[in-house]
Amino acid sequence: MEFTGSQTIAASREQVWQGLNDATVLQECIPGCEAFTAESEDEYKAVVVASVGPVKARFKGTLELSERDAPNGYRIVGQGEGGIAGFGKMTATVTLADAEDGTLLTYVAEAQVGGKLAQIGSRLVTSVANKLAAEFFKRFNATLSAANEPAAE
């Protein structure tokens, strides 16, 4: 399954880059994320609870960042195991570009699922993935916007 999308984020490219490389920000923004810890500069471990149709599972997995080109983008390789629910694997390329209202983030991702997730069907999996991406960007935008607001005196 392939997923593509873009989002304008109301922050500078440098701020977006910093947010995309901050484990705390990512944990706050990833829907269902219970834990997101840096194992090294390029590798993270995550625990995410997700529901796809009748299947709800806690996925434990890893994300590895490569081909870093600060502040222009990187490549992500991730995989997660959800026990009886199955597994998911994903590779994505994320690019950042200056935009009139901030930064344009574009992603192209390829995903594979197995186990019960694969039995559900790609349409439902794609729909849920798109909803999760939309929620991530809503939270990410809000987090960066809050960081840009001047502190109240």
C-alpha positions in Angstrom: 0.0 0.0 0.0 1.3 3.4 -0.8 0.4 6.6 1.1 1.2 10.1 -0.1 0.4 13.5 1.3 1.5 17.0 2.1 0.7 19.4 4.9 1.6 23.1 5.4 2.9 23.6 8.9 2.8 27.1 10.4 6.4 27.1 11.5 9.9 27.6 9.9 11.6 24.7 8.2 14.2 24.6 11.0 11.4 24.4 13.7 9.6 21.6 11.8 12.9 19.7 11.4 13.6 20.0 15.2 10.1 18.8 16.0 10.4 15.8 13.7 13.6 14.9 15.5 12.3 15.4 19.1 11.1 12.2 20.8 9.0 14.1 23.2 7.2 16.1 20.5 6.7 12.9 18.4 5.2 11.0 21.4 2.8 13.8 22.0 1.7 13.9 18.4 1.5 10.3 17.3 -2.1 9.1 17.9 -2.2 6.2 20.5 1.5 6.5 21.3 2.2 5.3 24.8 6.0 5.5 24.6 8.6 6.9 22.2 12.2 6.7 23.3 15.5 7.5 21.5 17.8 4.5 21.4 20.4 6.6 19.5 20.4 9.7 17.3 18.8 7.7 14.5 16.8 4.9 16.2 13.7 5.0 18.3 11.5 2.5 20.0 7.8 3.0 20.2 4.7 1.5 21.7 1.5 2.5 19.9 -2.1 1.4 20.5 -4.1 1.4 17.3 -7.5 0.1 16.1 -8.2 -1.0 12.6 -11.8 -2.1 12.2 -12.4 -4.8 14.8 -8.7 -5.3 15.5 -7.2 -3.3 18.4 -3.6 -4.0 19.4 -0.6 -2.6 21.1 2.2 -2.4 18.6 5.8 -2.5 19.8 8.3 -1.4 17.2 11.3 0.5 16.0 11.9 3.5 13.7 15.1 4.2 12.0 16.0 7.5 10.4 18.5 7.7 7.5 19.5 9.8 4.6 19.2 12.9 6.9 19.5 16.2 5.1 18.8 18.8 7.8 16.5 20.7 7.5 15.3 19.3 4.2 14.1 15.8 5.1 15.0 12.2 5.8 14.0 8.6 5.2 12.1 6.5 7.8 12.0 2.7 8.1 9.7 1.4 10.7 8.2 -1.9 11.8 5.9 -3.0 14.6 4.6 -6.2 16.0 1.0 -6.4 17.4 0.9 -10.0 18.6 -2.1 -11.9 17.2 -3.2 -8.7 15.4 -0.3 -9.0 13.1 2.5 -6.7 12.0 3.2 -3.6 10.1 6.3 -2.4 8.1 6.7 1.0 6.6 9.3 3.0 4.7 8.7 6.7 4.1 10.5 9.7 2.6 9.8 13.0 4.2 10.7 16.3 2.5 10.5 19.9 3.8 10.3 23.0 1.7 9.7 26.7 2.5 6.1 27.7 1.9 4.3 31.1 2.1 2.6 30.2 5.4 5.4 28.2 6.9 6.8 24.8 5.8 5.4 22.3 3.3 6.0 18.8 4.5 5.5 16.1 1.9 5.7 12.3 2.5 5.6 9.2 0.3 5.2 6.0 2.3 5.0 2.3 1.4 3.4 0.0 4.0 2.9 -3.7 4.4 0.7 -5.4 6.9 0.3 -9.1 7.9 -1.7 -11.3 10.2 -5.3 -10.2 11.0 -4.5 -6.7 9.7 -4.0 -8.1 6.2 -7.3 -9.9 6.4 -9.2 -6.7 7.1 -8.5 -5.3 3.6 -6.3 -2.5 2.2 -9.2 0.0 1.9 -9.9 0.0 5.6 -6.2 0.0 6.5 -5.6 2.9 4.1 -8.5 4.8 5.6 -7.3 4.4 9.1 -3.7 5.3 8.1 -5.0 8.5 6.5 -7.0 9.4 9.6 -4.0 8.8 11.9 -1.8 10.9 9.6 -4.3 13.7 9.7 -4.5 13.6 13.5 -0.7 13.5 13.7 -0.4 16.7 11.6 -3.2 18.4 13.6 -1.3 17.8 16.8 2.1 18.6 15.3 0.8 21.9 14.0 -0.7 22.8 17.4 2.4 21.8 19.2 4.7 24.0 17.0 2.2 26.8 17.0 2.1 26.8 20.8 5.9 26.9 20.9 5.9 30.0 18.6 3.4 32.0 20.7 5.0 34.6 23.0 4.7 33.7 26.6 2.0 35.6 28.6 3.3 38.1 31.0 
